Amino acid sequence: MKRYSTYILAGIIVVLAATLTGVLVFMRNQPPAQRGFEPLVEIAQMEPDSSKWGVNFPNQYSSFLKTGTNDIDTTYGGSSQFSHLEKDPRQVILFAGYGFSKDYNDDRGHANALEDVRATLRVNETTPGTCYSCKSANNPGLWAEMGMEEFDKMKFSELGTHINETIGCANCHEAGTMRLIVTNPALDEALKAQGKDWTTFTRQEMRTVVCANCHVEYYFAGEGKYLTFPWANGTNIQDILAYYNDLGFKDWDYPETGTPMLKAQHPEYEMFTADSTHYRAGVACSDCHMPYTRDGAAKYSSHDVKSPLLTAEQSCGQCHTDVEYVVRRVNLIQEQVYTTKIATEDALVDAISAIKAAAADPNADAVLLDEARKLHRDAQFIWDFVSAENSMGFHNPEYILSILAESTDLARQAQMKAAQSVNDPSLLEVGTYYTQP
């Protein structure tokens, strides 16, 4: 009887194992899960016209359209296209000899990206097509058709004849599945160079990574102006600076000093992912800048991308119970960073003035003067890594304040080297060369 029971138990186990195996095989061979609703229209892959996507996703599209008219500013940023040069005249001095000293306006919303890049005074007959890389939903299709190398080789004016749509759905989403994807080949190449496969990232990770299609530091490499992210050494500010210095790359020569300068772009991704508090907590860019909202029973991520300070209840209130405290905390951080940034700019302007004076002296010590130039180059790029980043420090306060402290130190060293090169202590005076209007 005992042996009979054992046979029965073994048989049951075999049957259950076979059943489980069958279920697993069945599940594995099922087609991918379909969306919870049937799309009204089929969207072609890399479709540049976002209004077509909007038929299936009206809430997302209607909120995206608000980026065209949202011109509300915060204390240190916003979307009104204010001039950084008028708001902070020091930057006219800091970018002398470069296009940013003539036209440097704050970015408007995504819906205005194409119009604004065509209107800037920094564009001229020599501007490469690479400057369209972060401005249009036509780009993914053009990259697929001609390759990024050919795209970048074209002149801005010539490439513009192929572009008629501003930033849109195709820059971040895969048609049909709506999966978040990397569309910028430069980002794909930079991640692969680091041994990272973005196709294995979670959806939450991708809600930050897709922003890196555009919101990053970059440069145009070689004669073909090939779009490149300087991440070969890493994404830390020191890694990026070392990359440029090893390469010997420069954006322009500063007039009257001969300093080979670097211009930072908008490294929000590098700054946020540098072990910031929110990044460590698993927060994504979209959690704050594209908060979830509701239209009746429908929950969706707002595509009216803007400062979380303008949507504090939705953006901050998802995690923080005391939103008023959070806003006060943000204001204190940004005020501290802004004050520190201005002090850094004063140090840089003093360094520039000292180097100018030394460079004009034919008896200047060439070695010391070159050391001053090198310090100026490094100091200004490190400062600009903060200045060009659009959070006024909040994306990573401790890191950003340390960057500004280092920049100030390097700028003062540059001023000292310049003074030593001509043995003129008067060049060490602070604040002599710039007076706030």
N, C-alpha and C positions, 0 to 999 in steps of 0.2 A: 504493500500500500504506500509506504514511504517512497519507494523507487518510482511508483506510478505518479505520485504528486510532483516528484522532481521533474519527470518528463513533461508534465503539464505546465509547470512553471517555466521550464526551458522553452517550451513551445510558445508560450505567451510572450516571452522576451523576444524570441525570434520574430514573431508576428509584429510586435510593437516596433522593433528595430527596422524591419522591412517597411512598415507603414511610415515611420519617421523619415527614412531614406527617400521614400517615394514622394513625400510631401516636400522635402527639401529640394529634390530634383525638379518637381513641378514648379515650385516658387522661383527657382533659379532660371527656369526657361520661360517665365512669364515676361511679356513686354514691359518696358519701363512704365511706372505709374503715370497716368495722364493727369492733366490739370483738373482742378475741381469744377471747371466750367469750359464749355466749348468756345473758342475764339470766334468772334464775329467775322473777322477777315484773316486771311493768311498773310503773314509778314515775310517778305523775302529776306534772306540772310544779308546782313550789313545794309539794310534799307536806311538811307540817310534821312528820309522825311519822317520826322517824329510824329507828325499829325496822323500818319497812317497807323503807327503804334497806338496812338491815342484812341482809336476806335475801340480797341480791345481793353485799354487801360485808361479810361477817361479821368479818373481821380488823379493818377500820377501825372498825366499829361497836363491837365488843367492847373495843377500845382506847379509844374515846371514852367508854364507860361508866365507865372508870377515873377520869375527871375528877370523877366524883361522890364518890369515896372517897379520892382522892389528897390527903392533908392534910399532906404533908411540907414543912417549911420549910427554906429556906436561911438563911444568916446574916442577910440583909437583906430577905428576901421569903418567898414560899411560898404555900401554899393553906390554911392552918389557920384563916383568918378572925380572926387576931389583931387587936387594937385598936391603931391607930396612935396614938390619944390616950393610951393607957396606956403604950405603948412610948416615946413621945416627948411628954411633957406640954406642951412648948412649943406644940404644934399646937392645944391647947385655947385658948391665948392668940391664936395667929395667926388662927384661924377664929372668934373670938368674934362672936356675933351672927348666925351662919350655921349651917345644919343640920350641917355637918361638925364643929362643936365638940361636938355631942351624940352623934354616931354616925359613926365613920369606921373601918370594918374593912377589912382586906386582902381582896381578891377570892378566892373559892374557885374551883374549876374550872368549866368551861363548863356541865357538867350541873347545877350548882347556881344558875345565873344567875337564873332566874325566881324560884325560892324566895327567894333572897337580896334581890332588889330589892323584893319584896313585904314582907319582914320588916324592912327598914331603918327606923330612926326618922326618917329624913329625908323619908319619904313622909307626906303628910297629905291633907286633903280638897281642897286647892287644887292638888295635884301634877298636872301635865299628862300626857297619854298619851305624850308625846314620850319620857318616861323609860323606856318599853318598847322603844325603838328598837334597842337592842343586847342584848336579853335573850331573844328568842324566835324560833323557826323559823316561827311563824305569821306573822311580819311581812311577808315577801315577798308572800304571798298577800293579806294585808290591804292592803298598799300598792298592789298591782295592782287590787284590787277598789274601794277607796275613795279612793286617792290619798294622798300623804303629808300634804297640807294638812289634810284631814279627819281623818286618823289623829292628827295632832299636836293638833288642836283639842279632841279628846275628853278628858275627865277620866281620870286614871289608873284610878280605880275603875270607870268605865264601860267603858273599853277592855279592862280586864282580863277582862271576861266573854267576850271573843272570843279570849282567849289561854290556851292550856293546855299548850303545849310549850316547853321551854327551848331554848337555842341548839342548832342541829343542822345536818344536812346541807344543808338548803335555804338556809341563810345564805351558803353559799359555792359550791354546786354547781348546775349545770343538770342536771335529771333527764334520763335517757336517755344523754346524752353524757358526763356527769360533768365537763364543762368547768368550770373555775374562772371565776366571774363576779362582777361587782359587783351586789349586790342592794339596797344602801342607796341610795335616791334622792339623799340628801345628798352621798354620795361621787361619784355619777355627775355631779351638778350641779357639784361643786367641780372635778372633773377637766376637764369640758367648758369651764368658765370659764377654765382654764389652757390651753385648746387641745389637750387630750390626749384621745385616743380609746382607751379601755381595751380595746376589742374587737380592736385591732391589737397589743396587748402579747403578748410571748412567754409560754409557760407558766411559765417561771422567774420572769419579772416578776410574773405574777399570783399566784405563791406568796408574794409580799409584799403586793401590792395588796389581795387579799381580806381581809387582816388589817385594812386601813384601813376596812373596813365598820364597824368598831367602835373599834379602838385608835388613836384620834385625839383632838385637841382639837376642841371644838364648843361651840356655844351655842344657846339658844332665841331666835329672832328674833321680835319683834313680839308683839301680843296673842295671836296664834294659836300662839305657842311653836314656830315652824317650825324644825325641825332644820337648822342651818347650820354648815358648816365655814369658819372665818375665813381662807381661803386666797387671797382676792382679790389680795392684795399678794405672796403667796408663802407658803411653809411654814416659813421661818426664824422664830426667836423674835421678832426685831425687827420683821419684817413683820407678824406676828400681833398683837403689842402695838400697833403703829401702826394696824392695822385697828380694834382695839377703841377706841383713843383717839380716832381720827377719828370713829368712830361715836358715841362718848359712852356706850358700853355699860357697865353695871355689874351684878354679881350681888347685891351687898348693900352697905349702908353700915356701916362699922366703928363700933361703939358708942363714944361719948365722944370720938371723933376727927373724925367726919364724913367719913372717907375713903371715896370710892366704889370698892369693891373688885372684883377679878376672881378667880374660882376656876378654875384649870386642871383639865382632866379627866385623860386618860391618853394623852399624845402620843407613844406608842412609834413610830408610823409617821413622824411629822415628825422625831423625834430620830434614828432609824436611817438615814433617807434623806438626812440633812444631810451628805452626803459622808463618811460614816463609813468606816473601813477595810474592814469586811466588806461594806458596800454597794458600795463601789468594786470589790471583788473579785468581785462577782456573786453573793454569798451572799444567800439569801432567808430570810425569817423562818422558814419551814417547815423549812429545812435544819437549823436548830438546835433549834427548839421542837417539831418533829414529825419526828424523824429516821427514816430508812428502817430497817426491821427485817425479819426473816424469820420465817415460819412454815413450816418445811420448805423446799420449793422456791419458795414464794410470797414475793415481796418487796413490801412495802407501807409507806406512810408512817404512822407511829403517830399516832393522833388523841388520844392521852393528852397533850394540850398542857400543858407545864409548863416549869420552868426547865431549861435545858441542863445546869446543874450537877448535876442529878439523873440525867442520862443522858450523862455526859461522854464515855464511850467511843464511844457511837453518834453523839452530836452533834458533838463536837470531833474525834474520831478519824477522821472522814471526810477531814479535810484535814491535821490536825496529828499528827505521829508521836509526839510527847512530850506525852501528855495530862496527865500529872501537872504538868508545867511550865505548861501552859495554865491549869489550875485554880488553881495558885498565883498566876499572873499576874492572873487574874480577881479573886481575893481581895484582892490588893494594890490593884488599881484601885478596887474597891468600898469598901475601907477608906479610901482617900484621899478618894473622893467623899463618903462618909458623914461623915467628920471635917470636911470643908469645908462640907458642908450644915448641920451642926450649928452651926458658927461663923457661917454666914449667918443661921440662925434666931436666934441670940443678938443679932446686929446688928438684925434686924427687931424683936425684942421690945424692945430698947432704944429704937428709933425710935418704936414704938407708945407706950411709956411717956412719952417726951418730948413727943410730939404731944398725948397726953391732958392732960398738965400744962399745956402751952401753951394748948390749946383751952379749958381751964377758967379761964384768966386773961382777964377782959374787956378788958384793956389790950393784949392780944397784937396784933402787927402782922399784919393780915389777909392782906396780900400774901405775906409770908414764910410764914405758916401754911399758906396754900393751896399754896405751893411744896413745903412739907414733905409735905402730903397727896399731891400728885402723885408725888413721889419714893417715898413709901411704897407707893402703888398699883402703880407700875411695878416696884419692887424685889420686892414680895411675889409678884406674878404671875410674874416671871422665876424666882424661887426655886421657886415651885410647879410650874413647867414641868418642873423636874428632880425635885422631890419626888413629884409625882403620876405620873411616868413610872416604869415598873416594872422598870428594869434596874440601879438604883443606880449609874448612870453607865456601865455597860459597853457599852451600845449605841453610845456615841460619847464616849469619855472626854475628849478634848481640848476638844471643843465644850461639854460639860457643865461642865467645870471653869471654862471661860471665862464661862459663864452665871452660875455661882455667884459668881465674882469680881466680875462686874458688879453682881449683886444686892447683895452686901455693900457695895460702894462706894455704891450708890444709897441703901441703908438708912442708912449713916453720914451721907450728905449730908442725908437727911431729918431725922435726929436733930439735926444741926447747925443746919438751918433753923429747927427748932422752938425750939431754945435761943436762937437769934438773935431770934426773934419776940417773946420776952419778956425778952431780955437776961439770961438766967440760965445761966451757965457750968456750974452743977451738973448740968444736964440732959445734959451731954456725957459724964458719967461712964459707963464701960463696965461692963456686967455687974451694975449695982446693982439692976436691976428684976426679975431672974429668978435664982433659985437652984435648981440641979439637985437634985431630991429625993434 
